[in-house]
Amino acid sequence: MLHSMSTTVEAASERSAAEVNEEIRALWRRSGGTLTTEQREEYQRLVMEWATAAPVSDQAA
């Protein structure tokens, strides 16, 4: 079953962290809480995109 979610990484400037986070949440909802191998790959790609789009904290670690 194909979904309308993107399978290509968009530049960080094109999507906000909130938009990517919503796609991550939708992936988990569709999966019912257990990701297939293909979904896990999509999740990893989305997390990397989210990390790129997320604002950098001003606080030192």
Secondary structure, DSSP 8 states (H G I E B T S, - for coil): ---SS--S---TTTS-HHHHHHHHHHHHHHHTT---HHHHHHHHHHHHHHHHHS---SS--
